[in-house]
């Protein structure tokens, strides 16, 4: 499969998006056993989770760049803190900033 076909497939998917869902790092680590709290496992879980949604729903994940530690709160599960720098479309791999010119909202409803 050539990169031209890949780019065309990505563009076709993005034009069909009508709404979005964000699979956040916070939610992932809140419901996932602590031995699976890694960037690699998070990314894989997000890809698997995206298969539960119809193709017109953009599924995003936090672009986790570094796991920074743990935060404990009485009565709540431990939170694994992380640095992020925007979002990634789980299906296409396209990166988005939190706001501005490269916002994911521009690819919804085209």
C-alpha positions in Angstrom: 0.0 0.0 0.0 1.5 3.3 -1.0 1.6 6.5 1.0 -0.7 8.1 -1.6 -3.4 5.6 -0.9 -2.9 5.9 2.8 -3.3 9.7 2.6 -6.4 9.3 0.5 -7.9 6.8 2.9 -7.2 9.1 5.8 -8.8 12.1 4.0 -11.9 10.0 3.2 -12.2 8.9 6.9 -11.8 12.4 8.2 -14.5 13.9 5.8 -17.0 11.4 7.2 -16.6 12.4 10.9 -19.7 13.9 12.4 -18.7 13.9 16.1 -15.9 12.9 18.4 -15.0 10.8 21.5 -11.9 11.3 23.6 -10.4 8.3 25.4 -8.4 10.2 28.0 -5.3 9.0 29.9 -7.1 9.9 33.1 -10.0 7.5 32.3 -7.7 4.8 31.1 -5.5 4.7 34.2 -8.6 5.0 36.4 -10.1 1.8 35.2 -7.0 -0.2 34.1 -4.8 -2.3 36.5 -1.6 -0.4 37.4 0.7 -3.0 35.8 -0.7 -1.9 32.4 -0.1 1.9 33.0 2.4 2.5 30.2 2.2 4.6 27.0 2.4 1.5 24.9 -0.5 -0.2 26.6 -2.6 3.0 26.6 -2.1 3.5 22.9 -3.0 -0.2 22.1 -6.1 0.0 24.4 -7.3 3.1 22.6 -7.0 1.4 19.2 -9.0 -1.5 20.5 -11.5 0.8 22.1 -12.0 2.7 18.8 -13.3 -0.5 17.2 -16.4 -0.1 19.4 -17.4 3.1 17.7 -18.9 3.7 14.2 -16.7 5.2 11.6 -18.4 8.6 11.7 -17.1 9.1 15.2 -13.6 10.5 15.5 -11.9 8.6 18.4 -9.1 10.6 20.0 -6.6 9.8 22.7 -4.3 12.0 24.7 -0.8 12.2 23.1 1.0 11.1 26.3 4.7 12.1 26.1 5.8 11.2 29.6 4.4 9.5 32.7 5.3 11.8 35.6 4.3 9.9 38.7 1.4 8.9 40.9 -1.3 10.8 42.8 -3.2 9.2 45.6 -6.5 10.4 46.9 -8.4 8.7 49.8 -11.4 6.8 48.4 -10.3 7.0 44.8 -7.9 4.8 42.8 -4.3 6.0 42.3 -3.9 8.4 39.4 -0.9 8.1 37.2 0.0 11.6 36.1 1.3 12.3 32.6 2.5 15.0 30.4 0.5 15.4 27.2 0.7 17.7 24.1 -2.6 17.4 22.4 -4.6 14.6 20.9 -4.1 11.8 18.3 -6.8 10.4 16.0 -6.7 6.7 17.0 -7.7 5.5 13.5 -5.5 7.7 11.3 -2.7 8.7 13.6 -3.1 12.4 12.9 -1.9 14.7 15.7 -3.9 17.7 16.9 -3.0 20.5 19.2 -5.3 21.5 22.1 -6.5 24.6 20.2 -5.6 26.8 17.3 -4.9 26.0 13.7 -4.6 22.3 14.1 -7.8 21.7 16.2 -9.6 18.4 15.6 -12.9 20.3 15.3 -11.8 21.4 11.8 -11.9 17.7 10.6 -15.5 17.2 11.9 -18.4 17.8 9.6 -16.4 18.5 6.4 
